[in-house]
Amino acid sequence: MKRNFSIFSLSAIIVLSSFTTLEKTFNKVDKIVIDAGHGGKDPGTHGELSNEKDIALNIALKLGKTINTYLPDVEVIYTRDSDHFVELEGRAYIANKNGADLFISIHCNAVSNDKIYGTETYVMGLDKVEGNMRVAEKENSVIFLEDNYEEKYEGFNPKDPESVILLTLSQHAYHEKSIELAANIEKQFKERAGRRSRGVKMAPFWVLWRTSMPSVLVETGYLTNSKEEMDLNDPLKQEYIASGIFRAFRDYKKAIDQSN
């Protein structure tokens, strides 16, 4: 039976938050979950030549390989390492079940204006900027591909403003650290990876809300911009993007380690 998310909302959000805020302390970073967005029957967005799911997976695997090479003490866990479908709830579950210290979700963007290009890194939050809400709705709408999504997500509807706003009512214990990592990533994209940074943004992503650790969602570029699509399909440019995320993660980890 379909349930109304507004009925479910406040009590469940408070209960879920009470569990997650006590689970992690910021005294180590030795386990990271890398989430390649979409996959399998869900291609994500697309350009003229490519699908988001393939580019996201390539960058995710390159990032994980770089971490394994240069930070061998860090355990890397993938939500997927091949072209298969993972439910939205399942991605957060993998991170929470494994007690990850960090969650990075990798995506590509799309928009009707083909002149727009550049990277954006999102943290969980409510910003009513139309573009941010559009990105969140697109990513959250993956649930419509899942069986029994109405029951599983307690009536949550990515297209319903009330449902979306209720995601952000609880205080996210990891907001500050998520912003710190996001800022590191965008700085590396701009200064070292040769990308156009569109900055750190907030939007109500279900997967970021459900993860019990600092979490970011990285939009690596726009497949609707022809030049950027070519860049995103270039293995060398993918390496640059992955290395930018790696350096941001390395600096984030170093700061945490040195503070303890």
ROMAR-114899 format. One record per residue (C-alpha): x, y, z; residue number from 1. Coordinates in steps of 0.1 Angstrom, whole numbers, plus 5000, padded with zeros to 4 digits. Layout:
residues N
x	y	z	i
X	Y	Z	NUM;
...
***
This chain:
residues 260
x	y	z	i
5000	5000	5000	1;
5013	5034	4991	2;
5023	5055	5021	3;
5025	5093	5023	4;
5061	5104	5029	5;
5048	5134	5049	6;
5032	5110	5074	7;
5064	5089	5077	8;
5087	5118	5077	9;
5096	5136	5109	10;
5096	5107	5134	11;
5115	5085	5110	12;
5140	5112	5101	13;
5147	5119	5137	14;
5152	5082	5145	15;
5175	5076	5116	16;
5195	5106	5124	17;
5199	5096	5160	18;
5215	5063	5149	19;
5238	5078	5123	20;
5252	5107	5143	21;
5268	5084	5169	22;
5283	5060	5145	23;
5313	5079	5133	24;
5340	5100	5148	25;
5365	5119	5127	26;
5397	5102	5140	27;
5406	5081	5110	28;
5401	5077	5073	29;
5411	5042	5063	30;
5380	5030	5045	31;
5363	5046	5015	32;
5333	5037	4994	33;
5335	5048	4957	34;
5301	5048	4941	35;
5299	5048	4903	36;
5265	5063	4895	37;
5238	5044	4876	38;
5247	5011	4858	39;
5230	4982	4841	40;
5195	4990	4830	41;
5200	5025	4842	42;
5223	5044	4818	43;
5220	5077	4836	44;
5222	5108	4814	45;
5238	5107	4780	46;
5254	5127	4753	47;
5257	5121	4716	48;
5284	5095	4720	49;
5282	5080	4755	50;
5262	5072	4786	51;
5269	5085	4821	52;
5271	5050	4836	53;
5302	5040	4816	54;
5321	5072	4823	55;
5313	5071	4860	56;
5325	5036	4862	57;
5358	5043	4844	58;
5366	5072	4867	59;
5356	5053	4898	60;
5379	5024	4889	61;
5408	5047	4881	62;
5402	5065	4914	63;
5402	5033	4934	64;
5433	5020	4916	65;
5452	5053	4924	66;
5442	5050	4961	67;
5454	5014	4962	68;
5487	5024	4947	69;
5495	5055	4967	70;
5476	5049	4999	71;
5477	5011	5004	72;
5466	5014	5040	73;
5431	5026	5028	74;
5405	5000	5020	75;
5386	5007	4988	76;
5351	4994	4984	77;
5331	4999	4952	78;
5293	4999	4951	79;
5298	4984	4916	80;
5329	4975	4897	81;
5311	4964	4865	82;
5281	4974	4844	83;
5252	4963	4867	84;
5223	4980	4884	85;
5226	4989	4921	86;
5195	5003	4939	87;
5198	5037	4953	88;
5192	5025	4989	89;
5217	4997	4983	90;
5245	5021	4976	91;
5241	5038	5010	92;
5236	5003	5026	93;
5270	4992	5013	94;
5287	5022	5028	95;
5270	5019	5062	96;
5273	4981	5064	97;
5311	4983	5059	98;
5316	5012	5083	99;
5331	5034	5057	100;
5348	5067	5067	101;
5340	5084	5034	102;
5315	5081	5005	103;
5322	5095	4971	104;
5296	5092	4944	105;
5307	5099	4908	106;
5283	5111	4880	107;
5281	5131	4848	108;
5256	5159	4843	109;
5233	5171	4815	110;
5213	5202	4807	111;
5193	5216	4778	112;
5218	5244	4773	113;
5247	5228	4755	114;
5270	5258	4762	115;
5271	5249	4799	116;
5301	5228	4811	117;
5322	5222	4841	118;
5324	5202	4874	119;
5302	5205	4905	120;
5306	5187	4938	121;
5274	5184	4959	122;
5268	5179	4996	123;
5235	5171	5012	124;
5214	5202	5018	125;
5186	5223	5006	126;
5193	5250	4981	127;
5163	5261	4961	128;
5185	5271	4931	129;
5166	5256	4902	130;
5196	5239	4887	131;
5206	5222	4919	132;
5171	5209	4925	133;
5170	5196	4889	134;
5202	5176	4894	135;
5189	5162	4927	136;
5156	5152	4911	137;
5174	5135	4882	138;
5196	5114	4905	139;
5168	5106	4930	140;
5145	5095	4902	141;
5166	5063	4898	142;
5142	5048	4924	143;
5115	5046	4897	144;
5135	5018	4881	145;
5134	4997	4913	146;
5108	4971	4922	147;
5084	4981	4950	148;
5099	5016	4952	149;
5069	5032	4968	150;
5070	5008	4998	151;
5108	5007	5000	152;
5112	5045	5000	153;
5081	5051	5022	154;
5062	5070	4996	155;
5091	5094	4988	156;
5086	5111	4955	157;
5116	5129	4939	158;
5092	5152	4920	159;
5073	5163	4952	160;
5088	5194	4968	161;
5074	5183	5002	162;
5091	5149	5000	163;
5124	5166	4991	164;
5123	5193	5018	165;
5116	5167	5045	166;
5149	5150	5036	167;
5168	5181	5049	168;
5149	5187	5082	169;
5174	5168	5103	170;
5208	5181	5112	171;
5234	5162	5092	172;
5263	5154	5115	173;
5287	5151	5087	174;
5279	5184	5068	175;
5310	5203	5077	176;
5334	5175	5068	177;
5315	5168	5036	178;
5319	5205	5026	179;
5356	5203	5034	180;
5361	5174	5011	181;
5339	5189	4984	182;
5359	5221	4985	183;
5391	5201	4982	184;
5378	5183	4951	185;
5367	5215	4933	186;
5400	5231	4941	187;
5419	5202	4926	188;
5397	5202	4895	189;
5404	5239	4889	190;
5441	5241	4899	191;
5455	5207	4889	192;
5431	5188	4867	193;
5424	5216	4841	194;
5387	5215	4846	195;
5363	5244	4849	196;
5350	5243	4885	197;
5314	5254	4890	198;
5319	5251	4927	199;
5305	5233	4958	200;
5267	5231	4959	201;
5240	5217	4981	202;
5210	5196	4970	203;
5188	5170	4986	204;
5202	5137	4974	205;
5186	5106	4989	206;
5219	5086	4988	207;
5239	5114	5006	208;
5212	5117	5033	209;
5213	5079	5040	210;
5250	5075	5043	211;
5264	5076	5078	212;
5297	5093	5071	213;
5309	5124	5052	214;
5296	5121	5017	215;
5298	5140	4984	216;
5284	5136	4949	217;
5307	5146	4921	218;
5293	5158	4888	219;
5325	5154	4866	220;
5311	5174	4836	221;
5283	5178	4812	222;
5277	5152	4785	223;
5254	5177	4767	224;
5285	5199	4759	225;
5302	5184	4729	226;
5337	5193	4739	227;
5333	5182	4775	228;
5318	5149	4764	229;
5349	5143	4743	230;
5370	5151	4774	231;
5350	5128	4796	232;
5355	5099	4772	233;
5392	5105	4769	234;
5411	5080	4791	235;
5438	5105	4799	236;
5413	5132	4809	237;
5395	5105	4830	238;
5429	5099	4848	239;
5432	5137	4854	240;
5397	5138	4870	241;
5404	5107	4891	242;
5437	5121	4902	243;
5421	5153	4912	244;
5396	5135	4934	245;
5425	5114	4948	246;
5446	5144	4957	247;
5416	5160	4974	248;
5410	5127	4993	249;
5447	5124	5002	250;
5447	5160	5016	251;
5415	5154	5035	252;
5428	5122	5050	253;
5461	5139	5060	254;
5443	5167	5078	255;
5422	5141	5098	256;
5452	5120	5106	257;
5473	5149	5118	258;
5445	5162	5140	259;
5446	5130	5161	260;
***
